[in-house]
Structure formats: structure tokens, C-alpha cells
Amino acid sequence: MTAGRGDGPARPRPDHTPPGRVSPEALARSRGDAREGLDWLGRQPEAGATLQYRAARILARLVLFGFFRFRIRVEGREQLPRGGYLLIGAAHRGWMDPFLVLHALPAVPRAWFLGSAASTFRSRWRERLIRWIGGLLPVWRGGIGIDQHTQAAEAVLQSGGVFVQMPEGTVSGPVGRIGAFRTGAALIALRTGAPIVPLAMVGTEELYLGRRMAARIMPPTSASALLGETWDGVFAKPGSRAELDLAHRLSGCLADLLGPVVEELHPWTVDPADHPRRFRRRLTWLFLAPGRLDR
């Protein structure tokens, strides 16, 4: 039997074993600095709008609405509390999401995002600029524990600011629907006991000139209210398995609340197939590593 072209020594299969968790200390050694939260910020997060923050908002509006001609419909602003609350936003589908949140919220009290340092700190000058303007409390993916992020949330809440989390934790996910929620946002909600404002947002997965986006601010709620009467009202010991189980339940409640609203808002943001999508790839991946449009 003649050997075919594909015969011969078998090639080793690529190793698809997921990488292990990386500690912040290991990240610090690899880049020289991988601090998180308040340790990275180096000051207490303010609720007032500094001059540089106001200037950044004006510049962002000029670029997003003037040059890119984005159109954002926001509903429910009248339901926002005065401050000192957690904002939980979904669906998280692109770099535009934080700007959509900022557009939905007033300048004061200002918003502070729990965000990915790896995707934000692409250069040292960019990291320094973001620290100077404020608004980000970074997390390095692979960091172990949530205590430092709970402390950051408590500092924002005590100042009267808004602590923003996007529990999907990634821009990858279905279009027009939410993806799986991670438990970090729920754990912070349980430990702080702060009011929760859910924010449904759609239309950021694909960007082009004139793109329509929508957001709806939902009535304030709380972890206790979301868990409902089936919960015995007992907060589990921090770091325990019981606390993690309760956080999973709360994440499910948040997903059940936000999911239908995201699906309801999505059709308004969809343009016909023949609608011009100028600069689609350039704008979609402006601050993201290129990939499939459906992630």
C-alpha cells in the first residue's frame, strides 16, 4: 500500500490546557508594576468632577457625537439616586460601553469603573493619563481575591460616587443578548449592601459613522430585594463557599432582570443590511485588539 501524502509521524497536538491563574505579584514582576484598585490610584476616589474630568467629557462628546456622529437614546435618567450606589451594566460588547455609561450619567456624582488593566494600559503614557483624569480602578485578570476591589467600591460609595461594574467581564458574547455573568459584581454588592442600579445597554458591538445605541436605567434595587423572599436574609462569611453560592444566585437575579431589557432595546439599534457602515472595522476595533465582529 502506497503511503499517502498525509501519512508519516503523527504531529503532536497543540496543548489546549487553559493557563493557570496568575497572581498580581507575577504580573508585577513581568511588567514592573501591576497594582490594582486604590493601590494603583494612589488617592481616594472623588465624587466631584475635577477640571480634567470635565474637559475629558467635553472632548469625548465632541469626538463621539461630532466626528463619529453616534446617536444614543437613554431612558430612565429620572430614576438615578443622588449618589453612593453600584451601577451594574450589560451587555458589555465593546470599547464604547464606558462612554455610553458616562453619557447616561450626570457629571456629578462621577463614575468610577472597575475595569481591565490589561486592555486599558496599552502604554505607559496612557496609564499615566488615565490615573490623572481618574475614573478607573484597575483589575488584572488572574488576580486572586476580591477584597481589594471591595475596598475600592467602599471608598467610592463613601465619597458619594458611583461604582460601575460590567459583570460579563469581557466584550465577547452574543449580539442583542447578555452573556454569562461572573460573580465579582454580586460579591461586591453583597459585601457593601449598597443600592444597585441596573443599566441595560445595546448597540456597541459594531461601530460605524452614525451608529445607533440605546441604554435604559432601571429602578434602584438591592441585593436583598433581588434575592427575594426565598433568601433567609443571612449574609455568609466572606470568602466562604456559602457566600460564593449566594453570589451565584444574585448574579442570576441580575441576569434575569437585565436580559429581557437588552433584548427589547436591541432592534432599535439595528440598521438595514444595505445601510452604509463607513469606517466599521476601524471604529469597532479602535481601542480593542482586532478579531471577529461577533467575538
C-alpha positions in Angstrom: 0.0 0.0 0.0 1.4 3.3 -1.1 1.8 5.9 1.6 -0.5 8.9 1.2 0.6 12.5 1.5 -0.8 12.7 5.0 1.0 9.5 6.3 4.1 9.8 8.5 4.8 10.5 12.1 1.9 11.9 13.9 2.2 15.6 14.7 1.9 16.5 18.4 -1.5 18.0 19.2 -1.4 21.6 20.4 -1.8 21.9 24.2 -5.3 23.5 24.9 -4.9 23.3 28.6 -6.2 26.7 29.9 -3.5 28.8 31.5 -3.3 28.8 35.3 -4.3 31.8 37.4 -1.6 34.5 37.5 -1.1 36.3 40.7 -0.8 40.1 40.8 2.8 39.6 42.1 3.7 37.6 39.0 2.2 40.3 36.8 4.1 42.9 38.7 7.4 41.1 38.0 6.6 40.8 34.3 5.7 44.4 33.7 7.3 46.2 36.6 4.0 47.3 38.2 0.6 45.5 38.4 -1.1 47.3 41.2 -4.9 47.2 41.5 -7.7 49.4 42.7 -6.8 52.1 45.3 -3.2 51.0 45.5 -2.8 51.9 41.8 -4.8 55.1 42.0 -2.8 56.4 45.0 -5.6 58.6 46.3 -9.2 58.4 47.5 -11.7 58.5 44.6 -13.6 61.7 44.5 -17.3 62.2 43.7 -16.9 65.7 42.4 -15.9 66.4 38.8 -12.4 67.7 38.5 -11.4 70.2 35.8 -9.5 67.5 33.9 -12.5 65.1 34.1 -14.9 67.8 32.8 -12.5 68.6 30.0 -12.3 64.9 29.1 -16.1 64.6 29.0 -16.3 67.6 26.7 -13.6 66.2 24.4 -15.2 62.8 24.3 -18.6 64.2 23.4 -17.1 66.3 20.6 -15.4 63.2 19.1 -18.2 60.7 19.6 -21.2 62.9 18.6 -19.4 65.4 16.4 -16.9 63.4 14.4 -18.3 59.8 14.7 -22.0 61.1 14.7 -23.0 58.3 17.2 -26.6 58.5 18.4 -27.5 57.3 21.9 -31.0 57.0 23.3 -31.1 56.9 27.1 -34.2 56.2 29.1 -34.8 56.4 32.9 -32.4 59.1 34.0 -35.0 60.3 36.4 -34.6 57.1 38.4 -31.0 57.7 39.3 -30.3 58.1 43.1 -28.2 61.1 44.3 -25.0 59.0 44.6 -23.4 56.3 46.6 -24.6 53.3 44.5 -23.4 50.4 42.4 -24.2 50.5 38.7 -24.4 47.1 37.0 -24.2 47.4 33.2 -24.9 44.8 30.5 -24.5 43.8 27.7 -20.7 44.7 27.6 -19.7 44.4 23.9 -17.1 47.0 23.1 -14.9 49.9 24.0 -17.8 52.3 23.7 -19.6 50.9 26.7 -17.9 53.1 29.4 -18.7 56.2 27.3 -22.3 55.1 26.9 -22.4 54.8 30.7 -20.9 58.2 31.2 -23.4 59.7 28.7 -26.3 58.1 30.7 -25.0 59.5 34.0 -24.5 63.2 35.1 -21.0 64.5 35.6 -21.6 64.6 39.3 -21.5 62.3 41.2 -18.8 60.9 39.0 -18.5 57.3 38.0 -15.6 55.0 38.8 -15.2 51.8 36.7 -13.8 48.5 37.9 -12.0 47.8 34.6 -9.4 45.6 32.9 -5.9 47.0 33.3 -4.6 44.7 30.6 -6.8 46.1 27.9 -6.6 49.7 29.1 -2.9 50.2 29.9 -1.6 49.6 26.4 1.2 52.2 27.0 2.7 53.9 30.0 1.6 57.4 28.9 -2.0 56.2 28.5 -1.8 54.7 32.0 -0.5 58.0 33.5 -3.2 60.0 31.7 -6.0 57.7 33.0 -4.6 58.0 36.5 -4.5 61.8 36.2 -8.1 62.1 34.9 -9.4 59.4 37.2 -12.4 57.1 36.7 -10.7 53.7 36.6 -9.9 51.3 39.4 -8.0 48.6 37.5 -8.1 44.9 37.9 -5.5 42.5 36.5 -7.2 39.3 35.2 -5.9 36.4 37.1 -5.7 38.3 40.4 -6.8 36.2 43.4 -9.4 37.5 45.7 -11.9 40.4 45.7 -11.0 42.1 48.9 -9.1 44.9 47.3 -12.0 45.6 44.8 -14.5 45.6 47.7 -12.3 48.2 49.4 -12.3 50.3 46.2 -16.0 50.1 45.9 -16.5 51.1 49.6 -14.2 54.1 49.0 -16.3 55.3 46.0 -19.6 54.7 47.9 -18.4 56.6 51.0 -17.4 59.6 48.8 -20.9 59.6 47.3 -19.7 58.4 43.8 -20.9 55.7 41.5 -19.1 52.4 41.3 -19.6 50.8 37.9 -19.2 47.1 37.0 -19.9 45.1 33.9 -20.3 41.6 35.3 -19.8 39.7 32.0 -16.1 40.8 32.3 -15.4 40.6 28.6 -16.7 42.1 25.3 -17.2 38.6 23.9 -20.8 37.5 23.9 -24.0 37.2 21.8 -25.3 40.2 20.0 -28.5 41.6 21.4 -28.4 39.3 24.4 -26.4 39.1 27.6 -23.7 36.6 28.3 -22.8 34.7 31.4 -22.3 36.9 34.5 -19.2 36.4 36.7 -19.7 36.6 40.4 -17.4 39.6 41.2 -20.2 42.2 40.9 -22.5 40.2 43.1 -19.9 39.6 45.8 -19.2 43.4 46.0 -23.0 44.0 46.1 -23.4 41.5 49.0 -20.4 42.8 51.0 -21.2 46.6 50.6 -25.0 46.3 50.9 -25.2 49.4 48.6 -28.2 50.3 46.3 -27.9 48.7 42.9 -28.9 50.5 39.7 -29.1 48.1 36.7 -28.3 49.6 33.3 -29.2 47.8 30.1 -27.2 48.9 27.1 -27.0 47.7 23.4 -25.5 48.6 20.1 -21.8 48.8 20.9 -20.6 45.5 19.4 -20.2 47.0 15.9 -19.4 50.7 15.4 -19.5 52.9 12.3 -20.4 56.5 11.5 -23.9 57.3 12.7 -24.3 54.1 14.8 -27.3 54.0 17.0 -27.0 52.8 20.6 -29.5 52.6 23.5 -29.5 52.4 27.2 -32.1 52.1 29.9 -31.6 53.0 33.5 -33.7 50.6 35.6 -35.2 51.4 39.1 -32.8 51.2 42.0 -32.8 47.9 43.9 -30.6 46.0 46.3 -29.1 42.5 46.8 -31.8 41.7 49.4 -34.7 42.8 47.1 -33.3 40.8 44.2 -32.8 37.7 46.2 -36.4 37.9 47.4 -38.3 36.1 50.0 -36.7 32.8 49.3 -33.5 34.1 50.9 -33.2 33.7 54.6 -31.5 37.1 55.0 -28.3 35.7 56.3 -25.0 37.0 54.8 -22.5 34.3 54.6 -19.0 34.6 55.9 -16.7 36.5 53.4 -14.7 34.0 51.3 -16.8 31.0 52.2 -18.5 28.6 49.8 -21.8 29.8 51.1 -21.0 33.3 50.1 -20.0 32.2 46.6 -23.2 30.2 46.2 -25.2 33.3 47.3 -23.3 35.4 44.8 -24.2 33.0 42.0 -27.9 33.3 43.0 -27.6 37.1 42.9 -25.8 37.1 39.5 -28.7 35.0 38.2 -31.2 37.5 39.5 -29.3 40.4 37.9 -29.2 38.5 34.6 -32.9 37.8 34.7 -33.6 41.5 35.2 -31.3 42.8 32.6 -31.6 40.2 29.9 -35.1 40.9 28.7 -34.5 44.6 28.6 -31.4 44.2 26.4 -33.4 42.0 24.0 -36.2 44.6 24.0 -33.8 47.5 23.2 -31.7 45.7 20.6 -34.0 46.0 17.5 -33.9 49.8 17.6 -30.2 49.8 17.2 -30.1 47.5 14.1 -29.8 49.2 10.8 -30.9 47.6 7.5 -28.3 45.4 5.8 -27.8 47.9 3.0 -27.2 50.8 5.4 -23.7 52.4 4.9 -21.3 51.3 7.6 -18.4 53.7 7.0 -15.2 53.0 8.9 -16.8 50.0 10.5 -13.6 48.0 11.2 -11.6 51.0 12.2 -14.1 52.2 14.7 -15.1 48.8 16.1 -11.5 48.0 16.9 -10.3 51.5 17.8 -9.4 50.5 21.3 -9.6 46.7 21.1 -7.4 44.0 19.7 -8.9 43.1 16.2 -10.9 39.9 15.9 -14.3 38.6 14.7 -17.1 41.2 14.8 -19.2 38.6 16.6 -16.3 38.0 19.1 
